[in-house]
Every structure is written in C-alpha cells, then in structure tokens.
C-alpha cells in the first residue's frame, strides 16, 4: 500500500484527489494538509507526499528535506497548476522525485505516484 500525504491550499483539489486516489486499491491517503504548518504534523509514515508549491505560508519545497528526515524512504511528487511555474529543475534539485501538472489526466498522476513510490 502506498501511503500518501496531500498538501495543497485548495480544498476542492484535496477533495478531488482523495476521491480519485480512494478508487486505487494500492494507494491510501493517510493525511491531507492545506499549509506548510499543517503538513509538518503529518510527515511520518508517508511513502509519497504530493505537494503543491504555492501554499499560503510558503513554498511547498520547504517540506522536502523535513519529509526525508521524518520518513527517509519517502518520495515527493510536486504538483502545480502549470509545470512551468513550478520550476521543475528547482523542485528536482530540492529533492522532489518528479513534477506533474495538476491538469494532467488522472491516469498520468496515478502513474507518477506509483513511479516515485517505487523509487
């Protein structure tokens, strides 16, 4: 089972993702957060964190090193409304495994979750 943490400031996006991932037999949403502060309390025991860069209290990339400290085997999938604005190189250099667009087809996002979970 791939235990995921969803971090995004959009309640609509979080609800949509919980519903989407809830249909996958091998993916479980163990926590969701709408800010860096909220996410920091949910970093342990996560296989994959799906993190938006634009959060109300900072850049989602700030969580990457903290997540790897709390869950060393965890992976980060950065998700953004537009990949160009997510600065993929910055995200990858910060330790993200992959960057995907929020408007990508659901199958593509689910595949990315499985890919980063598998190393």
C-alpha positions, 0 to 999 in steps of 0.5 A: 500500500502506498501511503500518501500525504496531500498538501495543497491550499485548495480544498476542492483539489484535496477533495478531488484527489482523495476521491480519485486516489480512494478508487486505487486499491494500492494507494491510501491517503493517510493525511491531507494538509492545506499549509506548510504548518499543517503538513509538518504534523503529518510527515511520518509514515508517508511513502509519497507526499504530493505537494503543491508549491504555492501554499499560503505560508510558503513554498511547498519545497520547504517540506522536502528535506523535513519529509526525508528526515521524518520518513527517509524512504519517502518520495515527493511528487510536486504538483502545480497548476502549470509545470512551468511555474513550478520550476521543475529543475528547482523542485528536482534539485530540492529533492522532489522525485518528479513534477506533474501538472495538476491538469494532467489526466488522472491516469498520468498522476496515478502513474507518477505516484506509483513511479516515485513510490517505487523509487 
